[in-house]
Amino acid sequence: MKDFVLRNKVFIGVILATFILLFGGVFLFSRNDPSGDSKKIADTILVPKDSYKFTNASTPLTLVEFGDYQCPACGAYHPLVQKLLEDFSGKLNFVFRHFPLSQHANAPISSYAVEASGLQGKFWEMHDKIYETQGAWSGSADARSIFVGYAKDLGLNVEKFKIDIDSKAVKDKISRDMADGNLINIDSTPTFFLNGEKIKLAGNYEELKKMVQDALDKKPQVEGADASPYHIHFDLKVYVAGNALNLSLPEYQSEEGKELDPDVHIHDRQGKVAHIHKEGTTLKQFFDSLKVTIPADTIAYVNSKKVENILSYVPQDLDRILIGGSKTGEVTDEACIYSLKCPERGTPPPEACVGDLGTDCEE
């Protein structure tokens, strides 16, 4: 999300007071769910691979919301989620799943608009815009035109947006979210899951904050390297059939929340440094995600030493890897970026902050 700072606390208080009056305080956050819905839901259902994720995959907690952009309660909770992500920066992941309710005529088109914006890298920007202007479009007979205007304001390719908002791919994405919601018996919005467990709503931010903090306290952070999120970097130079592979091309680059592979990817826009977020990840997994074929017998060097069966190699932090070439000096030495071993070199990479690195990193 573009801004976690609550711009008007008085305004939020009014929203919450109205929300509580309208809904009679029916929804209360609780770790105990008397309805029996506390059964943990698998991540494969709650967080499919094509989900947009806010913050980083290595964070200890994940909050999933099934929401309806036209729903007044969802609109009231939007700034609370923003505040949570501010207060628990680097500790709380957030995933939004679409669940437009049948009684809200403009709910489907609002979800289409957000997904269409996501195809141009502006999912969260449109997500925020639509929630923050809910009163302006909710009762409109032509909400689509309003959303096209928002797309223009956000600097999107408007013609592409107009095509995407009506596309089968976007509508299918919403349908898949709804199917998952129906599978786990979602019957109202917003519905939240924290690390797979359904939680109930509240009109009190402090209760919500305490619930998240309690969940964190159940996962004590042990001193030492094993307690830190796994995040290493390595330099890479690749030749295929004698030609240098340009890893800076868009098809090889990842975007946060839309990684080609969440475990290993490149997003430096230069094609020099790769990131790994899961221990034991091999180069085969990396090249498979890029759809690049590297023959198993390709000559390769790691830190100037020849390595056999390079596809099975598990890169280590700060490795310099040359594949298909012989001049090992061609490999850059830029992987020493804001890592456990090299916190003094450079500034954080352009991705969500990885915590517990002994610095006060900010996004």
N, C-alpha and C positions, 0 to 999 in steps of 0.2 A: 504494500500500500504506500501511497506517496507521502503520507504524513501521519505520524502516530500522535501528534500533539493535539489535544482537544482544544479547538479554537475558541470555544465559548462554553465555559463550564456552567454558566447560568442557563444557557439554552438547553444543555444536556439535562440539567436538573428538572427543567420544565417538561421535557420529553418523558423523563422517567416518572415524574409525578403523574403526568397524564396517563402514561402507560399503566401505572399501578391502579389508578382510579378506574380506567376503562376495563381492565381485566381482573380487577378485584384482588390483585396479588395472588392469583391462582397459581402462577408458576414460581416455584422456589428452588434455588439450587440446593441440591442435597447429594451426599455421597451414597445415600440409601434410597433405592427406588422401590416404593411399596407396590408399584404396579407389576413388579417382576421383570422389568425391562433392563435389569442391570447386567445381563449376560453380555460378555465381551464379544464384540463383532470383529471379524478378521480384517486386517488391513487390505487384503485383496478385494474386499467388498467396499470398504470405506474410502480407500485411497488408490484408485486404479492408476495405471502408469501414465495416462494422459491427463491427470489432474494438474491444475495449477497450484503450486505449493508456495506459500510465503515463508521466508527464512530458509533454513538449511536442513537437508535430509538427516544430518547427524544430531539434530536437537533432541533432547530427551523426551519431550512431550509433543503430541500432535492433537490439535483441536480441529474437529471436522464439523462444519455447519451444513445442514440441509436447509436452504433458504429460498424464499420467494421475494423478489425485489419489490413487489407491490404490497406485500404484507406489512401493516403498520408496526407490528411487534418486531419484525426483522429490521425495519428501519430504526426502531428505538435501540436495538442491540448493536447495530453497526458501530457507533462510536465506542461502545463498551469493548467490543473486540479490538478496535484500534488501540484503546488504552491498555488492554491486556498485552498486546504485542509490543507496546512501548515499555511497559513495566517489566516484561519478561523477555526482552530482546535477546536473541540467541539461545533461548531456552524453550521457546514455544513455537512450534510449527503450526501453520494454519492452512486448511484446505476448504474451499467452498464448493458445495455440490448443489446443483440446481434442482429445485422441487416446486415448480409453479403450480399453485392451487387452482382448481377449476373455477372457483368463484371470482378469481381475479382476471379480468379480461385481458389486461396488458402484461400479465406476468410472463407468458411465453415469449412475447416479442422483446421484453427487457432482457431475458436470459439470452436470447439469440444475439442481441446487441453486444452483450458482454463477451460472449464466445467469439463473435466476429471480430471484436477488437483484439482479443487474445491472439488471433491469427496474424496480427500486425504488432504483437509484442506489447499491447496496452490493455491486457485483461484487467489488472488491478486498478488502473486509472479509470476505466469505464465502470468497473464495479463500484468504486467510490462515488463517481459522478452520479450514477443512477440512484444510489441510495440517498445521497445528499440532496437530490432534487426530486425525491419521491412525490412530493405534493404537486410538482409542476406537470408531471406527465401521467400520474396515476389515473386520473379521470378523463384523459384526453381521448378523443375519437381518432386521433392520428398520432399515436405515440411514436410510430416508426419515423416520421419526419423529424420529431424532436430528437430522437437518437441519432439520426443522420447529422443533425446540427451539432450534437455533442462530438460525433466522430470528427467533424471539421475542427471543432475547438481543440481537440486532442492532437491534431496534426496527422490524422490518419489519411490514407488514400481513400477518399470518399467513394469513388466508383467501385473499388474493390470491396469496401465495406458494404455497399448496397447489394452487391452480388452475394457476399458471404452471409449476410444477415438472413437471406432467404434460402441459403444452400441446404442441401440434404445432409451434408457432413455436419453442419452446425446443429440442425434439428435432431440428427441421430445422437449427437453428444448429449443433448438435453434429455432425450428419451432414455439413454443408458443411465443417466443420473437418476431419473425417476424410477426406472426399473429396479435399480439398487435400493432406492428408498422404499419402494413397495415391498421388496424382498425382506427388508428388516422392519417392516410395519410402521414406517413414518406416516403419521396421520395429521400432523400440524407443523407449522413453521414459526420460528426457527426451532430446529431440533439439533442438539449438539452432542458430540461424542468426544470424550477426552481419553486418549490412548485406548480407543475401542469400547469404552464404557459410556452408556447413555447417561447424560446428566440433565437435571431439570433447570428451568429458567428462574431468574430472580430479577427484581427491580433494584437490587442493591449491589453496586459494583464491588464493595468491600467483601461481600460474601463470595462473589465470583472470584475475586483475587485470592481469597483464602483457600478456596477449593483448588485452584491451580497450584498455590504454594504447598498445600498439603500433599498434592500428587507429586510434586518435586521432592518433598521431604522423604517420600517413600523410596527415592532413588538417591541415597547419599553419595556425594562425590568423594571418592577415595583419592588421597594424594598420590601422585605418581603418573607415569606416562599412560598406564592402562585406563585411567579415568578420563583422558582427553579424547575428543572425537577424532577418529582416524582421518587424517588429511595430509597427504604427502604430494610432492611435485617431482616431475622429472623432465629433463630436456630431451628432445627427440628430433631426429632427422631421418627421413625415409626416402629411399629410391625404389621405384617399381619399374622393372625392365629398363634400367639405366636412366630413367627420368626422375627428377626430384618431385616428390609428392607435395603439392602446395596445400598444407593443412590450414591455411588461413582462409580458404574458400568457404562460403556460407554453408555448404553441405556437410562440412566437417566440424563446424563450430556449434557449440551448444549455447542455449540461453537458460538462465536460472529458472527452474520450474519446468523446463521443457528440454532437459538434457537428453542427448541421444542415448546415453546410458548413465544413470545416476551414480554408478560406482566409479566410472572412469570417463573423462571427457576433456575437451579443450574448449576454452572460451576466452583466450587471450587476444583473439582477432589477428594474431600474428603467426599462429601455427607452430609455436616453438616449445611451449610448456604445457604439459598435461597434468591433470589433477586426478588423484585417486582417493575415494572416500570409503573403500572397503578393503580390509586386509585380505591378501591372497589373490587379488585381482590380477589376471594374466594379460599379456599383450594380445593374445587371441581374442579375448573378450573385447578389448579396445578396438581392434581392427574389424571385428564382426559388427560392432556398433556403427562404424564408419562405412560399412559395406565395401571394404578394401581387402583384396585377396593378396596375401603375402605367402609365397611358396615356402613350405616347411624347411627346405634346404637353403634358404637365403642366407648369405653371409652377413653376420651381424657382430657388432662390438658394443660392449657395455663398459663404460669407463676405460676405454682403449683396450679392453681385453676381449678376445674373440669368444663368442658364446654360440654353442650348438643349440638347435631346436628353440630358436628365439621366440616362437609363438607361445611356448609354455613358460616363458620367463615371467617372473613376478617382479615388477619394478620396485625399487627401494627409493627412499627419500633422497633426492638430489642426484639420482642416476643421470648419466649422459649416454643416450642410446643412439647408435647409428645402425640403420638397417639398409642393406643393399649397396653400401658405399664402402670406400676404403680410407678416406681422409677423415680420420676421427676428429681433427681440429675443426671440422665444419659444424659440429654440434655446439649449440650455444651453451652458456653457463648462466642461465637466468632463473633456474628453478629455486634458487635460494631466496624465496619471497615470503615474508611474513609466516614462517613456519616455526615449529618447535626448535629447530636447529639454527634458524637464521632470523630471529625476530628483529634484528638491527638493520636489515637491508631492505630499503624501499618502504613503500606503503602497502596496506592491505590490497589484495587483488580485487577487481571489480565484481565481487560476489558477496553474498551475505556473510557477515562476520562469523568466524569460528571462534567460539569462546575458549576459556581456560588456556590461553596461550601466554599468560603473564603480561598482557598489555591491556590498555583500556580502549580496545578497538570499538569503533562506531560505524554504523552503516552510512 
